[in-house]
């Protein structure tokens, strides 16, 4: 879902960076969904 280009090395994306990007995407879409709610929504549907 997220590429790690922000750290310049192509390594793993930190939680902080992913959360920052997710917050910007949600603000642009006009929704208020926390990144942890996204994770839980997948876990709830995977049962």
C-alpha distance matrix in Angstrom:
0.0 3.8 6.9 10.0 12.3 13.7 15.8 17.3 17.4 14.0 14.2 12.1 10.6 13.0 12.8 14.6 12.4 9.3 11.9 13.4 10.5 9.9 13.7 14.1 11.9 14.0 17.1 16.7 16.3 19.2 17.8 18.3 15.7 15.2 12.0 14.3 15.3 11.8 12.1 15.7 15.3 13.5 16.3 18.9 18.1 17.9 21.6
3.8 0.0 3.8 6.6 8.8 10.0 12.0 13.7 14.1 11.1 11.5 9.7 7.6 10.3 10.8 12.1 9.3 6.9 10.2 11.1 8.3 9.1 12.7 12.7 11.4 14.1 16.6 16.4 16.9 19.6 18.6 18.8 16.5 15.5 12.3 15.0 16.6 13.6 13.9 17.6 17.7 16.4 18.8 21.6 21.2 21.0 24.6
6.9 3.8 0.0 3.8 5.6 7.8 9.6 10.5 10.8 7.7 9.0 8.4 7.1 10.5 12.2 13.3 10.1 9.0 12.7 12.9 10.4 12.1 15.4 14.9 14.1 17.2 19.3 18.8 19.7 22.6 21.9 22.1 20.1 18.9 15.7 18.3 20.2 17.3 17.3 21.1 21.4 19.8 22.0 25.0 24.6 24.1 27.6
10.0 6.6 3.8 0.0 3.8 5.4 6.1 7.5 7.6 5.1 6.0 6.0 4.8 8.3 10.9 11.7 8.6 8.8 12.6 12.6 11.0 13.4 16.2 15.9 16.0 18.9 20.7 20.6 22.0 24.5 23.8 23.6 21.6 19.9 16.7 19.1 21.5 19.1 18.7 22.5 23.3 21.9 23.7 26.9 26.8 26.2 29.5
12.3 8.8 5.6 3.8 0.0 3.8 5.5 5.3 7.0 5.5 8.1 9.4 8.2 11.2 13.9 13.9 10.4 11.3 14.7 13.8 12.0 14.9 17.4 16.3 16.6 20.0 21.2 20.6 22.5 25.2 25.0 25.1 23.6 22.2 19.3 22.1 24.3 21.9 21.9 25.7 26.3 25.0 27.1 30.1 29.9 29.4 32.9
13.7 10.0 7.8 5.4 3.8 0.0 3.8 5.5 8.2 8.0 9.5 10.1 8.0 9.8 12.4 11.4 8.0 9.9 12.8 11.3 10.3 13.7 15.5 14.5 15.6 18.7 19.5 19.4 21.6 23.9 23.9 23.6 22.4 20.8 18.3 21.0 23.5 21.6 21.8 25.5 26.3 25.5 27.5 30.3 30.5 30.4 33.7
15.8 12.0 9.6 6.1 5.5 3.8 0.0 3.8 5.6 6.7 7.3 8.6 7.5 9.0 12.3 11.7 9.0 11.4 14.3 13.3 13.1 16.2 18.0 17.5 18.8 21.7 22.6 22.8 25.0 27.1 26.8 26.1 24.7 22.6 19.8 22.1 25.0 23.3 22.9 26.5 27.8 26.8 28.3 31.5 31.9 31.4 34.5
17.3 13.7 10.5 7.5 5.3 5.5 3.8 0.0 3.8 5.9 8.0 10.6 10.4 12.4 15.9 15.4 12.5 14.6 17.7 16.5 15.7 19.0 20.9 20.0 20.9 24.2 25.0 24.7 26.9 29.4 29.3 29.0 27.6 25.8 23.0 25.4 28.1 26.1 25.8 29.5 30.5 29.2 30.9 34.1 34.3 33.6 36.8
17.4 14.1 10.8 7.6 7.0 8.2 5.6 3.8 0.0 3.8 5.3 8.7 9.9 12.3 15.9 16.3 13.8 15.4 18.8 18.4 17.6 20.5 22.8 22.3 23.0 26.0 27.3 27.2 29.0 31.5 31.1 30.6 28.8 26.8 23.6 25.6 28.5 26.3 25.5 29.2 30.5 28.8 30.2 33.6 33.7 32.6 35.8
14.0 11.1 7.7 5.1 5.5 8.0 6.7 5.9 3.8 0.0 3.8 6.8 8.2 11.4 14.7 15.7 13.0 13.7 17.4 17.4 16.1 18.5 21.3 20.9 21.0 24.0 25.8 25.4 26.9 29.6 29.0 28.7 26.7 24.8 21.5 23.5 26.2 23.7 22.8 26.6 27.6 25.7 27.2 30.6 30.5 29.4 32.6
14.2 11.5 9.0 6.0 8.1 9.5 7.3 8.0 5.3 3.8 0.0 3.8 6.4 9.1 12.6 14.0 12.1 12.8 16.3 17.0 16.3 18.3 21.1 21.3 21.6 24.3 26.2 26.4 27.6 30.0 29.0 28.3 26.0 23.7 20.3 21.7 24.7 22.5 21.2 24.8 26.2 24.3 25.4 29.0 29.2 27.8 30.8
12.1 9.7 8.4 6.0 9.4 10.1 8.6 10.6 8.7 6.8 3.8 0.0 3.8 6.3 9.3 11.5 10.1 10.1 13.5 14.8 14.3 15.8 18.7 19.5 19.7 21.9 24.1 24.6 25.6 27.8 26.4 25.5 22.9 20.4 16.9 18.1 21.2 19.1 17.6 21.1 22.8 21.0 21.9 25.4 25.8 24.6 27.5
10.6 7.6 7.1 4.8 8.2 8.0 7.5 10.4 9.9 8.2 6.4 3.8 0.0 3.8 6.6 8.2 6.4 6.5 10.0 11.0 10.7 12.3 15.0 15.8 16.2 18.4 20.4 21.1 22.3 24.3 23.0 22.1 19.7 17.4 14.0 15.7 18.7 16.8 15.9 19.5 21.0 19.7 21.0 24.3 24.8 24.1 27.1
13.0 10.3 10.5 8.3 11.2 9.8 9.0 12.4 12.3 11.4 9.1 6.3 3.8 0.0 3.8 5.3 5.3 6.3 8.5 9.9 10.9 12.3 14.2 15.7 16.7 18.4 20.1 21.5 22.7 24.2 22.7 21.2 18.9 16.0 13.0 14.3 17.7 16.5 15.4 18.7 20.8 20.0 20.8 24.0 25.1 24.6 27.2
12.8 10.8 12.2 10.9 13.9 12.4 12.3 15.9 15.9 14.7 12.6 9.3 6.6 3.8 0.0 3.8 5.5 5.1 5.9 8.5 9.9 10.3 12.0 14.2 15.2 16.1 18.1 19.9 20.8 21.9 20.0 18.1 15.7 12.5 9.6 10.7 14.2 13.5 12.5 15.6 17.8 17.5 18.2 21.1 22.5 22.4 24.9
14.6 12.1 13.3 11.7 13.9 11.4 11.7 15.4 16.3 15.7 14.0 11.5 8.2 5.3 3.8 0.0 3.8 5.5 5.1 6.1 8.7 9.8 10.5 12.5 14.3 15.3 16.5 18.5 20.0 20.8 19.4 17.4 15.7 12.7 10.6 12.3 15.5 15.2 15.0 17.9 19.9 20.1 21.1 23.7 25.2 25.4 27.9
12.4 9.3 10.1 8.6 10.4 8.0 9.0 12.5 13.8 13.0 12.1 10.1 6.4 5.3 5.5 3.8 0.0 3.8 5.4 5.1 6.3 8.6 9.9 10.8 12.5 14.3 15.5 16.8 18.6 20.0 19.0 17.7 16.2 13.8 11.4 13.9 16.8 15.7 15.8 19.1 20.6 20.4 22.0 24.6 25.6 25.8 28.7
9.3 6.9 9.0 8.8 11.3 9.9 11.4 14.6 15.4 13.7 12.8 10.1 6.5 6.3 5.1 5.5 3.8 0.0 3.8 5.4 5.2 6.1 8.6 10.0 10.6 12.2 14.2 15.5 16.5 18.1 16.7 15.6 13.5 11.3 8.4 11.1 13.7 12.1 12.4 15.8 17.0 16.7 18.5 21.1 21.9 22.2 25.2
11.9 10.2 12.7 12.6 14.7 12.8 14.3 17.7 18.8 17.4 16.3 13.5 10.0 8.5 5.9 5.1 5.4 3.8 0.0 3.8 5.5 5.0 6.1 8.7 9.9 10.5 12.2 14.2 15.2 16.1 14.5 12.8 10.9 8.3 6.3 9.1 11.6 11.0 11.8 14.7 16.0 16.6 18.2 20.4 21.6 22.4 25.1
13.4 11.1 12.9 12.6 13.8 11.3 13.3 16.5 18.4 17.4 17.0 14.8 11.0 9.9 8.5 6.1 5.1 5.4 3.8 0.0 3.8 5.5 5.2 6.4 8.8 10.1 10.7 12.6 14.5 15.3 14.6 13.3 12.5 10.6 9.5 12.6 14.7 14.0 15.3 18.2 19.2 19.9 21.8 23.8 24.8 25.7 28.6
10.5 8.3 10.4 11.0 12.0 10.3 13.1 15.7 17.6 16.1 16.3 14.3 10.7 10.9 9.9 8.7 6.3 5.2 5.5 3.8 0.0 3.8 5.4 5.2 6.3 8.7 9.9 10.7 12.4 14.2 13.7 13.4 12.4 11.4 9.8 13.4 14.9 13.4 15.0 18.1 18.5 18.8 21.2 23.2 23.7 24.6 27.7
9.9 9.1 12.1 13.4 14.9 13.7 16.2 19.0 20.5 18.5 18.3 15.8 12.3 12.3 10.3 9.8 8.6 6.1 5.0 5.5 3.8 0.0 3.8 5.4 5.1 6.2 8.6 9.9 10.6 12.1 10.8 10.3 8.8 8.0 6.6 10.4 11.4 9.8 11.9 14.8 14.9 15.7 18.2 19.8 20.3 21.6 24.6
13.7 12.7 15.4 16.2 17.4 15.5 18.0 20.9 22.8 21.3 21.1 18.7 15.0 14.2 12.0 10.5 9.9 8.6 6.1 5.2 5.4 3.8 0.0 3.8 5.5 5.2 6.1 8.6 9.9 10.4 9.4 8.4 8.2 7.6 7.9 11.4 12.2 11.7 14.1 16.4 16.6 18.1 20.4 21.6 22.5 24.1 26.9
14.1 12.7 14.9 15.9 16.3 14.5 17.5 20.0 22.3 20.9 21.3 19.5 15.8 15.7 14.2 12.5 10.8 10.0 8.7 6.4 5.2 5.4 3.8 0.0 3.8 5.5 5.1 6.2 8.6 9.8 10.2 10.4 10.9 11.1 11.2 14.9 15.5 14.5 17.1 19.6 19.4 20.5 23.2 24.5 24.9 26.5 29.5
11.9 11.4 14.1 16.0 16.6 15.6 18.8 20.9 23.0 21.0 21.6 19.7 16.2 16.7 15.2 14.3 12.5 10.6 9.9 8.8 6.3 5.1 5.5 3.8 0.0 3.8 5.5 5.2 6.2 8.6 8.8 10.0 10.0 11.0 10.7 14.5 14.4 12.7 15.6 18.1 17.3 18.2 21.3 22.4 22.3 24.1 27.2
14.0 14.1 17.2 18.9 20.0 18.7 21.7 24.2 26.0 24.0 24.3 21.9 18.4 18.4 16.1 15.3 14.3 12.2 10.5 10.1 8.7 6.2 5.2 5.5 3.8 0.0 3.8 5.4 5.0 6.0 5.2 6.2 6.8 8.6 9.6 13.0 12.2 11.3 14.6 16.5 15.5 17.2 20.1 20.7 20.9 23.1 25.9
17.1 16.6 19.3 20.7 21.2 19.5 22.6 25.0 27.3 25.8 26.2 24.1 20.4 20.1 18.1 16.5 15.5 14.2 12.2 10.7 9.9 8.6 6.1 5.1 5.5 3.8 0.0 3.8 5.4 5.0 6.2 7.2 9.3 11.0 12.5 15.8 15.2 14.8 18.1 19.8 19.0 20.9 23.6 24.1 24.5 26.8 29.5
16.7 16.4 18.8 20.6 20.6 19.4 22.8 24.7 27.2 25.4 26.4 24.6 21.1 21.5 19.9 18.5 16.8 15.5 14.2 12.6 10.7 9.9 8.6 6.2 5.2 5.4 3.8 0.0 3.8 5.5 7.9 10.2 11.9 13.9 14.8 18.3 17.6 16.5 19.8 21.8 20.5 22.0 25.1 25.7 25.5 27.7 30.7
16.3 16.9 19.7 22.0 22.5 21.6 25.0 26.9 29.0 26.9 27.6 25.6 22.3 22.7 20.8 20.0 18.6 16.5 15.2 14.5 12.4 10.6 9.9 8.6 6.2 5.0 5.4 3.8 0.0 3.8 5.6 8.9 10.3 13.1 14.2 17.4 16.0 14.7 18.3 19.9 18.1 19.8 23.0 23.2 22.8 25.2 28.1
19.2 19.6 22.6 24.5 25.2 23.9 27.1 29.4 31.5 29.6 30.0 27.8 24.3 24.2 21.9 20.8 20.0 18.1 16.1 15.3 14.2 12.1 10.4 9.8 8.6 6.0 5.0 5.5 3.8 0.0 3.8 6.9 9.6 12.6 14.7 17.5 15.9 15.5 19.2 20.3 18.7 20.9 23.8 23.6 23.6 26.4 29.0
17.8 18.6 21.9 23.8 25.0 23.9 26.8 29.3 31.1 29.0 29.0 26.4 23.0 22.7 20.0 19.4 19.0 16.7 14.5 14.6 13.7 10.8 9.4 10.2 8.8 5.2 6.2 7.9 5.6 3.8 0.0 3.8 6.1 9.5 11.8 14.2 12.2 12.2 15.9 16.6 15.1 17.6 20.4 20.0 20.3 23.1 25.5
18.3 18.8 22.1 23.6 25.1 23.6 26.1 29.0 30.6 28.7 28.3 25.5 22.1 21.2 18.1 17.4 17.7 15.6 12.8 13.3 13.4 10.3 8.4 10.4 10.0 6.2 7.2 10.2 8.9 6.9 3.8 0.0 3.8 6.6 9.7 11.7 10.0 10.9 14.3 14.8 14.0 16.9 19.1 18.8 19.8 22.5 24.7
15.7 16.5 20.1 21.6 23.6 22.4 24.7 27.6 28.8 26.7 26.0 22.9 19.7 18.9 15.7 15.7 16.2 13.5 10.9 12.5 12.4 8.8 8.2 10.9 10.0 6.8 9.3 11.9 10.3 9.6 6.1 3.8 0.0 3.8 6.5 8.3 6.4 7.1 10.5 11.1 10.5 13.3 15.4 15.4 16.5 19.0 21.2
15.2 15.5 18.9 19.9 22.2 20.8 22.6 25.8 26.8 24.8 23.7 20.4 17.4 16.0 12.5 12.7 13.8 11.3 8.3 10.6 11.4 8.0 7.6 11.1 11.0 8.6 11.0 13.9 13.1 12.6 9.5 6.6 3.8 0.0 3.8 5.3 5.2 6.6 9.0 10.0 10.7 13.1 14.6 15.3 16.9 18.9 21.0
12.0 12.3 15.7 16.7 19.3 18.3 19.8 23.0 23.6 21.5 20.3 16.9 14.0 13.0 9.6 10.6 11.4 8.4 6.3 9.5 9.8 6.6 7.9 11.2 10.7 9.6 12.5 14.8 14.2 14.7 11.8 9.7 6.5 3.8 0.0 3.8 5.4 5.1 6.6 8.8 9.9 11.3 12.9 14.4 15.8 17.1 19.6
14.3 15.0 18.3 19.1 22.1 21.0 22.1 25.4 25.6 23.5 21.7 18.1 15.7 14.3 10.7 12.3 13.9 11.1 9.1 12.6 13.4 10.4 11.4 14.9 14.5 13.0 15.8 18.3 17.4 17.5 14.2 11.7 8.3 5.3 3.8 0.0 3.8 5.2 5.0 6.2 8.5 10.1 10.6 12.1 14.3 15.4 17.4
15.3 16.6 20.2 21.5 24.3 23.5 25.0 28.1 28.5 26.2 24.7 21.2 18.7 17.7 14.2 15.5 16.8 13.7 11.6 14.7 14.9 11.4 12.2 15.5 14.4 12.2 15.2 17.6 16.0 15.9 12.2 10.0 6.4 5.2 5.4 3.8 0.0 3.8 5.4 5.0 6.0 8.7 9.8 10.2 12.2 14.1 16.0
11.8 13.6 17.3 19.1 21.9 21.6 23.3 26.1 26.3 23.7 22.5 19.1 16.8 16.5 13.5 15.2 15.7 12.1 11.0 14.0 13.4 9.8 11.7 14.5 12.7 11.3 14.8 16.5 14.7 15.5 12.2 10.9 7.1 6.6 5.1 5.2 3.8 0.0 3.8 5.5 5.2 6.6 8.9 10.0 10.9 12.6 15.2
12.1 13.9 17.3 18.7 21.9 21.8 22.9 25.8 25.5 22.8 21.2 17.6 15.9 15.4 12.5 15.0 15.8 12.4 11.8 15.3 15.0 11.9 14.1 17.1 15.6 14.6 18.1 19.8 18.3 19.2 15.9 14.3 10.5 9.0 6.6 5.0 5.4 3.8 0.0 3.8 5.5 5.4 6.5 8.8 10.2 10.9 13.3
15.7 17.6 21.1 22.5 25.7 25.5 26.5 29.5 29.2 26.6 24.8 21.1 19.5 18.7 15.6 17.9 19.1 15.8 14.7 18.2 18.1 14.8 16.4 19.6 18.1 16.5 19.8 21.8 19.9 20.3 16.6 14.8 11.1 10.0 8.8 6.2 5.0 5.5 3.8 0.0 3.8 5.3 4.9 6.0 8.5 9.7 11.3
15.3 17.7 21.4 23.3 26.3 26.3 27.8 30.5 30.5 27.6 26.2 22.8 21.0 20.8 17.8 19.9 20.6 17.0 16.0 19.2 18.5 14.9 16.6 19.4 17.3 15.5 19.0 20.5 18.1 18.7 15.1 14.0 10.5 10.7 9.9 8.5 6.0 5.2 5.5 3.8 0.0 3.8 5.5 5.2 6.2 8.6 10.7
13.5 16.4 19.8 21.9 25.0 25.5 26.8 29.2 28.8 25.7 24.3 21.0 19.7 20.0 17.5 20.1 20.4 16.7 16.6 19.9 18.8 15.7 18.1 20.5 18.2 17.2 20.9 22.0 19.8 20.9 17.6 16.9 13.3 13.1 11.3 10.1 8.7 6.6 5.4 5.3 3.8 0.0 3.8 5.4 5.2 6.1 9.1
16.3 18.8 22.0 23.7 27.1 27.5 28.3 30.9 30.2 27.2 25.4 21.9 21.0 20.8 18.2 21.1 22.0 18.5 18.2 21.8 21.2 18.2 20.4 23.2 21.3 20.1 23.6 25.1 23.0 23.8 20.4 19.1 15.4 14.6 12.9 10.6 9.8 8.9 6.5 4.9 5.5 3.8 0.0 3.8 5.5 5.2 6.9
18.9 21.6 25.0 26.9 30.1 30.3 31.5 34.1 33.6 30.6 29.0 25.4 24.3 24.0 21.1 23.7 24.6 21.1 20.4 23.8 23.2 19.8 21.6 24.5 22.4 20.7 24.1 25.7 23.2 23.6 20.0 18.8 15.4 15.3 14.4 12.1 10.2 10.0 8.8 6.0 5.2 5.4 3.8 0.0 3.8 5.6 6.1
18.1 21.2 24.6 26.8 29.9 30.5 31.9 34.3 33.7 30.5 29.2 25.8 24.8 25.1 22.5 25.2 25.6 21.9 21.6 24.8 23.7 20.3 22.5 24.9 22.3 20.9 24.5 25.5 22.8 23.6 20.3 19.8 16.5 16.9 15.8 14.3 12.2 10.9 10.2 8.5 6.2 5.2 5.5 3.8 0.0 3.8 5.6
17.9 21.0 24.1 26.2 29.4 30.4 31.4 33.6 32.6 29.4 27.8 24.6 24.1 24.6 22.4 25.4 25.8 22.2 22.4 25.7 24.6 21.6 24.1 26.5 24.1 23.1 26.8 27.7 25.2 26.4 23.1 22.5 19.0 18.9 17.1 15.4 14.1 12.6 10.9 9.7 8.6 6.1 5.2 5.6 3.8 0.0 3.8
21.6 24.6 27.6 29.5 32.9 33.7 34.5 36.8 35.8 32.6 30.8 27.5 27.1 27.2 24.9 27.9 28.7 25.2 25.1 28.6 27.7 24.6 26.9 29.5 27.2 25.9 29.5 30.7 28.1 29.0 25.5 24.7 21.2 21.0 19.6 17.4 16.0 15.2 13.3 11.3 10.7 9.1 6.9 6.1 5.6 3.8 0.0
